Amino acid sequence: MGKKTAIDQLGWGVNLILTIFFDPLIQGINRILKGRPIVGIIWILTAGLFWIGWIIDIVTMITKKKITFLA
């Protein structure tokens, strides 16, 4: 499995709330910390790939499934 970051250590509910309200920033930083700096910067600058990635991140959080969409 990949590296665990401080964001991954948060509880499920807190992580879901952060994903809903601050996904491009939080998930962009998370991708940078996991060793994917290019993807993380693109995620931040394009607001989660023009909100499509934001929706995928929320669905992934709610269903608790491992979907690796540019993760």
N, C-alpha and C positions, 0 to 999 in steps of 0.2 A: 504494500500500500504506500501512498505518497507521504511526504513529510506533513506532520501535524503542526499547525501554526496556532498562535494565541487566539485567532478568530475561530478556529476549529474547536478550541477548548470551551467556548461559551456554551451555555445550555441551548437546547433546541429552540425554545420559545424566544429567547433573546436573539439568537441567530436569525430566526424567521423575521422578527420585527426589523432588525437591521437590514435584512435582505429586501424587505418590502419598501422601506423608506430610503435607504442609502446604498442600494445594490451596486451601481457603477463604481462608486468610490471604495466601498468595503471589499467587494469581490475583486476589483482591480488590484487593490493592495494585497489581498490574499493570494492572487495569482503571481504577483511579483515575489512575495515571500516564499512561495513554493518553487521558485526557480524559473518562472516563465515571465521575465520582465517585458518582453515585447508584447505578449498577449495582454499582460496587465495594463500596460500603458495604452494600448488600443482600446481596452475595455473602459478605462477611465475617460479617454478623450471622445469616444463615440457613444457614451451613455449606455454601456452594456450592449454594444453592437446594435444601436438604434432601437433599443427597448426590447428586441427579440430575445437577447440573452437574459435580460431582466425577468421576462416571463418564464423562460426555461429554468432559471435559478429558483424562482418561487415554486414552480411545479415540482422541481426536484426536492426542495425542502419539505413541501407538504406530503409528497408521496414517500419520502425517505428512500428513494431509489438512487443508485449511483449512475448518473448520466454524465459522461465526460465530454461535454460540449466546450471545447477550448479550455478545459480545466487545468 
